[in-house]
Amino acid sequence: MDKVLKEQYLYAMFRFTKVGMILPQKSDLNMTELIIMKGVAENSSFTDNNISTSEIQSKLHITKSAISQAINSLEKKGYIERKIDTADRRKIIVTLTQTGENSLNEIKEFVNQILEEAISRLGSENTKQLTVLLNQASDTFEDLKSEIVQNDKKYDNEQHLNK
C-alpha cells in the first residue's frame, strides 16, 4: 500500500481532530461535556429531561469513565443534577439545571452559526460527501478496533490454554 497516502491520511485525521469544534471563548465546557448535556436535553425518556447514565452511554457511545468524569465536572459547574430514580432506585438520573439549559442554548446558537459558515465555505455537496466519508471512516475504525480486541482476547485465551 502507498506509504505516502497512509501518511497523508494520518496527518489529515490528526489535523481534523486537533482543530475540533469551535466553542464560544467564554464557555467552560469541553466537547464531551457538551455532547452529554445535549444528550440529556434531547434523548430523555422522561418528561422533564431526565436520563440515566446508562442511557447516556448507550445513546452517545461514550465510555463509562468518560461519562463519569464529565458528569462530575458538569455537576461541579452547576449544569446538571444527579438524582436517584424513584421508579428504579438502582438508576442514577441526570437532569439539566436552568443554568445548564441556558448555557446549552447559547452554545447551540453559536455552533449553529459556525456550522452554517463552514458549510457555506465548503459547499453543501462537499459537506454531504465529507459527512458520508467521515462516517465510513469512523465505522471502519470502530470495526477494526473491535476486531483487534476480539483477536487479543482469542490470543489471550489460547495462551492461557497452552500453559
Residue pairs with C-beta under 8 A, 6 or more apart in sequence:
13 137
20 31
21 31
21 34
21 111
21 114
22 111
22 114
23 29
23 31
23 34
23 107
23 110
23 111
24 106
24 107
24 110
27 103
27 107
28 77
29 37
29 77
29 79
29 103
29 107
30 70
32 62
32 66
32 70
33 70
33 73
33 74
33 79
34 104
34 107
35 60
35 62
36 56
36 60
36 62
36 67
36 70
36 71
36 74
36 94
37 74
37 79
37 80
37 96
37 100
37 103
37 104
38 104
38 108
39 51
39 56
39 59
39 60
40 49
40 51
40 56
40 80
40 94
40 95
40 96
40 100
41 49
41 96
41 101
41 104
43 51
43 55
43 56
43 59
43 60
44 50
44 51
45 51
45 55
46 93
48 95
49 95
49 96
50 83
50 85
50 93
50 94
50 95
51 93
51 94
52 85
52 91
52 92
52 93
52 94
53 67
53 68
53 71
53 91
53 92
53 94
54 91
56 62
56 67
56 94
57 63
57 64
57 67
62 70
71 80
71 82
71 94
74 80
74 100
75 81
75 82
78 97
78 99
78 100
79 96
79 97
79 99
79 100
79 103
79 104
80 94
80 95
80 96
80 97
80 100
81 94
81 95
81 97
82 92
82 93
82 94
82 95
83 92
83 93
83 95
84 91
84 92
84 93
85 91
85 92
85 93
96 104
118 127
119 127
122 130
